[in-house]
Amino acid sequence: MSVVLVVDDEPHLRRTLAISLRARGYEVETVGDGRSALQSIAERSPDVVVLDLGLPDLDGIDVLRRLRATSSVPVIVLSARTDSADKVEALDVGADDYVTKPFGMEEFQARVRAALRRAGESENHPPALRTEHFALDFAERTATIGGDVVRLTPTEWRLLAVLARRPGHLVSQKDLLHEVWGPGYGRESNYLRVYANQLRRKLEPDPTHPRYLVTDPGQGYRLEV
């Protein structure tokens, strides 16, 4: 039975989510603040964390940053913050998905299922890749250039992993958004541009003329190795 930790300072929403999740067969634990969340994650090792950003003691982004220092558990952010910059920040720090309040319960359940599915798929890592300029080890999540470690965010690793499973083949924007960010995404091509540019700055010898992470305008991306 999968364990879901719900972190939200609204008691009514915690109860509602717990009832809905338990009805689908999940074991659920609920807490109302960031410090309790970090303690619960350390003690219980949940399979999915549902994290509100507006917590009374710690900002949800800070909780997420501390969590990612020690754990790769899937995190679904819940937030009333609708600005694109807030979403990008949460995803860049390490969130697996971002759900804007208010939301439908069926959509929420689908996102939980998708997070668990992606977590299971991530155990089947793509093979390690080595090019003339960089090396990627997906099992260990290490990227190196000339022996120097390059830090990649969890979202950057997920994007590379999807492309690395089909090297040299075009992966559509819609497929990338679904696989990296979740089923609720399909039109946010700006997310892909942001992360592709970040990866090029970190890995490409000449980011302005990418050799490895190639864009097919209006279509998708390819990883040439």
C-alpha positions in Angstrom: 0.0 0.0 0.0 1.5 3.4 -1.1 1.9 6.0 1.7 0.9 9.6 0.9 2.0 12.5 3.2 -0.3 15.5 2.9 1.2 18.8 4.1 -1.3 21.6 4.3 -2.2 24.2 7.0 -5.9 24.0 6.1 -7.5 21.3 8.4 -10.6 21.0 6.1 -8.5 20.4 3.0 -6.3 17.9 4.9 -9.4 16.0 5.9 -10.9 16.1 2.4 -7.7 14.9 0.7 -7.2 12.2 3.3 -10.7 10.8 2.8 -10.4 10.8 -0.9 -7.0 9.2 -0.9 -8.0 6.5 1.6 -11.0 5.7 -0.5 -8.6 4.9 -3.3 -6.6 2.5 -1.1 -3.7 4.7 0.0 -2.3 5.0 3.5 -2.4 8.7 4.4 -0.6 10.8 7.0 -1.4 14.5 7.4 0.6 17.3 9.0 0.0 21.1 9.1 3.5 22.7 9.0 6.9 22.3 7.4 8.9 21.1 10.3 6.4 18.3 11.0 6.6 17.4 7.3 10.4 17.1 7.3 10.2 14.9 10.5 7.5 12.7 9.0 9.4 12.2 5.8 12.6 11.2 7.7 10.6 8.8 9.9 8.0 7.3 7.5 9.6 7.6 4.0 6.3 8.2 2.2 5.9 7.2 -1.4 4.4 10.6 -2.4 4.4 14.0 -0.7 1.6 16.5 -1.3 3.0 19.9 -0.3 1.3 23.2 0.2 3.6 26.2 -0.3 1.8 28.5 2.2 2.8 26.9 5.5 2.8 28.7 8.8 6.4 28.1 9.9 8.5 27.4 6.7 7.8 28.4 3.2 7.0 25.4 1.1 9.9 26.1 -1.3 12.2 26.0 1.7 10.7 22.7 2.8 11.1 21.3 -0.7 14.8 22.5 -0.9 15.6 20.8 2.5 13.7 17.7 1.4 15.6 17.4 -1.9 18.9 17.5 0.0 18.2 14.0 1.3 15.3 12.4 -0.6 14.0 11.9 -4.1 10.4 11.1 -3.0 7.9 12.5 -5.6 6.4 15.8 -4.5 3.2 17.3 -5.8 2.9 21.0 -4.9 -0.5 22.5 -4.0 -0.7 26.2 -4.2 -2.9 29.2 -4.7 0.0 30.9 -6.4 -0.8 31.0 -10.1 2.2 33.0 -11.5 4.3 31.1 -13.9 7.5 32.2 -12.1 6.2 30.4 -8.9 5.6 27.2 -10.8 9.0 27.3 -12.5 10.7 27.9 -9.1 9.0 25.0 -7.5 9.7 22.7 -10.3 13.3 23.8 -10.5 13.9 23.2 -6.8 12.6 19.7 -7.3 8.8 19.4 -7.3 7.5 16.7 -9.6 4.1 18.4 -10.3 2.3 21.7 -9.5 -1.4 21.8 -8.9 -3.1 25.2 -8.6 -5.9 25.7 -6.0 -8.8 25.2 -6.4 -8.6 21.8 -8.2 -10.8 18.9 -9.0 -10.4 15.7 -7.0 -10.3 13.5 -10.1 -7.5 15.5 -11.5 -5.6 15.4 -8.2 -6.0 11.6 -8.0 -4.7 11.3 -11.6 -1.6 13.4 -10.6 -0.9 11.2 -7.6 -1.1 8.1 -9.8 1.2 9.7 -12.4 3.7 10.6 -9.7 3.8 7.0 -8.4 4.1 5.7 -12.0 7.0 8.0 -12.8 8.7 7.0 -9.6 8.4 3.3 -10.6 9.7 4.0 -14.1 12.6 6.0 -12.8 14.1 2.8 -11.4 14.6 1.7 -15.0 17.3 4.2 -15.7 18.5 4.9 -19.2 22.0 3.7 -19.9 24.9 6.0 -19.0 25.8 8.4 -21.8 29.3 9.6 -22.7 30.0 12.3 -25.4 33.1 14.2 -26.3 32.1 16.9 -23.9 30.1 15.4 -21.0 29.1 12.2 -19.3 25.8 11.4 -17.7 25.1 8.6 -15.2 21.4 8.4 -14.6 21.5 5.7 -11.9 23.8 7.8 -9.8 22.5 11.2 -11.1 26.0 12.5 -11.8 27.0 14.7 -14.7 30.6 15.5 -15.4 32.6 17.6 -17.8 36.3 16.8 -17.9 36.0 15.1 -14.5 34.3 18.1 -12.9 30.8 17.6 -11.5 28.0 19.6 -13.0 24.9 20.1 -10.8 21.6 19.3 -12.5 18.2 19.8 -10.9 15.7 16.9 -10.6 13.6 18.4 -13.4 16.7 18.6 -15.7 17.5 15.0 -15.0 13.9 13.9 -15.8 14.0 15.8 -19.0 17.3 14.3 -20.0 16.1 10.8 -19.0 13.1 11.0 -21.3 15.2 12.1 -24.2 18.0 9.6 -23.4 15.6 6.7 -23.7 15.1 7.6 -27.4 18.5 9.0 -28.5 18.5 10.7 -31.8 14.7 10.5 -32.1 12.3 13.5 -31.9 10.2 13.6 -28.7 7.2 15.9 -29.1 6.7 18.9 -26.8 3.4 17.4 -25.6 5.1 14.0 -24.7 7.9 15.7 -22.9 5.6 17.9 -20.8 3.4 14.9 -19.9 6.3 12.7 -18.9 8.4 15.3 -17.1 5.8 17.5 -15.5 2.6 15.3 -15.4 -0.7 14.8 -17.1 -2.0 18.3 -16.5 0.7 19.8 -18.8 0.7 19.9 -22.6 0.8 23.5 -23.8 3.5 25.0 -21.5 6.2 25.0 -24.2 7.9 27.9 -22.4 8.9 25.4 -19.6 10.7 23.3 -22.2 12.6 26.4 -23.6 13.7 27.4 -20.1 15.0 24.0 -19.1 16.5 23.3 -22.5 18.4 26.6 -22.3 19.6 25.8 -18.8 20.9 22.4 -19.9 22.7 23.8 -22.8 24.4 26.4 -20.7 25.6 23.6 -18.4 26.5 20.9 -20.9 27.0 22.2 -24.4 30.4 23.4 -25.5 28.7 26.3 -27.3 25.1 26.9 -25.9 24.2 29.3 -28.7 24.9 26.5 -31.3 23.7 23.3 -29.6 25.2 20.1 -30.8 23.5 17.6 -28.4 20.2 19.0 -27.2 18.6 19.9 -30.5 15.3 21.7 -31.0 12.9 20.9 -33.9 11.0 24.3 -33.9 7.3 23.8 -33.1 7.8 20.0 -32.9 10.0 18.9 -30.0 13.5 18.0 -29.0 16.2 15.4 -29.7 19.2 14.3 -27.8 22.0 13.6 -30.2 24.8 11.4 -28.8 
